[in-house]
């Protein structure tokens, strides 16, 4: 990722995490992702133009995918 995109991604995650910090957890198993992490991934999917969730997850988890490198690692 370029420096500008890294900065945008970091700022976006911090903003979402700050806004969604007070959301409570539902009973049951502990989640693998927080509310803010899930929302962040959905926003990144839309910003990068992935309309299919399966394609986005393959791209985000692929270390050879360019800007998705290490996103879900």
C-alpha positions, 0 to 999 in steps of 0.5 A: 500500500502507498503511504497515503492509503496506509494513513487513510486506512489507519485513520479510518480504523481509529475513527470507527473504533472510537465511534463504536467503542461503547457497543456492548457484546451479546451473550454467547461465544466471544466474537472473533472480530469486534464490531468496529473491526467488522465495520472497518472491513465492510467499509474497506471492501466498499472503498476498494470496489469489491461487490462480492464478499467472497472475492474481498475475503480472498483478496484481503487474505492473499499476501500477494494481492497488493494493497490487501497484503496482510490485512487479515493476517 
